[in-house]
Amino acid sequence: MPVTVKVPTLLRAQVGGRPTIEGRGRTLGDLIDDIETRYPGIKGSLVTGDGGLHRFVNVYVNDEDVRYLRALETQVNDGDTVAILPAVAGGRGRFSFGPLVG
């Protein structure tokens, strides 16, 4: 039984519009490498060039935030569920839509 990966709306175009995909691996990093073989480019949306998770992506294994576990070295097992969620934050930054008040 593979690991189920819940894909956020923002990344679904990279996986053919699917809300969930499946993959295999011993660790979260292995799992991401596995899904990268079928959905090229998705790894770049999750992992920085330095090999860490992007700050604007939250990843949970069975409802546990991997940032408080072992990040990409977090163990995953057959039947686990991995949820990818975009981080939500306020303020103005690179993706700002302009001032919030006129």
Phi, psi and omega in degrees: 000124181282177175274134176269131180245119176275123186256128179289158181308320182297336181254357185295332177298331180283345182237032177069025178083004184284139176281337176222150174225172179236152178202178181225155176163160177278328181234168176301319178299318177298318179299314179297319176299320180296313181289334176298328180294330179263334182231073184305133179103341182293327180301320179296338177279345184247327189239137178284168175298336178278354178092013176250168176291141174300146179297330186269014178235130174252136180233135181236136171250115182050048176072008177256125179292120184293340178296334179262001175254243182239024179052233183291346177269004177298131180289139172235149182232156175308135180091350177291161174241128176250126178249129176255125181230135174289140177290145179244126180213160179261186178095178180254134180208202183302328184256024182295143177260015180103186182293146180278340177234150183284000000 
